Amino acid sequence: IFCSISEAIREHPELVQKYLGSVVPTTDNFYATLNSAVFTDGSFVYVPKGVRCPMELSTYFRINEKNTGQFERTLIIADEGSEVTYMEGCTAPKFETTTLHSAVVELVALKRARIQYITVQNWSNNVFNLVTKRGMAEEEAEIRWIDCNIGSRLTMKYPGVILKGRKARGEVLSIALANDGQHQDTGAKMVHAADRTTSNIISKSISIGKGRSTYRGVVAMPRHLKGCKNNTECDALLINQHSRTDTYPAITVKGNQNTVQHEASVSKV
């Protein structure tokens, strides 16, 4: 099932009621609450058990009016043993006034399911892009985010995965380009909630002119877990004397049977 979320509410209410808000609660943060209160449309995907979607699903979001806000909602459910790849593109023309984009994306990967979510955003410099993106991976499921950010005045986006089931896997590949007047504040969140879960974070950024890029990440492994692994890599490139980059990795590992490695590099041209 691939349709707008407004259509899904009418035609498939049992799926929407079961999963909407299950990964990102309405009280999660200010912008998630705002989205939950005012969203009117977005995308909905449901892949049945054992079905491998034969093509990449694609959507395109565009802001066409000034002095406006865009609040789309995306919900993707991959049932047991299914696979799906979803790609979204985002653009907006440049207006003299600022514009807000505040989306909520929820991914649900049930047992042994695989979801790959690709974002290519090229907002104009008047857009504030403040979004919440999170996935829930059950036993042996995999969620992979590929996040490309090359526009907006300010982006604050940290795709995350809650590794809820044993042997679940999560990955975030984040690419950011910050030009003059832009701040790309991006990263990832990996919450390990079961034994033998694995996460991988790779962040690449380029800052040009007076652009600023920031990596902000969270990795959490509670004390009672065993056999969990995380790898985090943050690489930044500064082009000229005025560009800036910051890295804020927050890695919390408790217990003595888990493995974490972190690597970061900054180069200047």
Secondary structure, DSSP 8 states (H G I E B T S, - for coil): -EEEHHHHHHH-HHHHHHHTTSSS-TTSSHHHHHHHHH---EEEEEE-TT-B-SS-EEEEEE--SSS-EE--EEEEEE-TT-EEEEEEEEE----SS-EEE--EEEEEE-TT-EEEEEEEEE--TTEEEE-EEEEEE-TT-EEEEEEEE---SEEEE--EEEE-STT-EEEEEEEEEE-TT-EEEEEEEEEE-STT-EEEEEEEEEEETT-EEEEEEEEEE-TT--S-EEEEEEEEEEESSS-EEEEEEEEEE-SSS-EEEEEEEEEE-
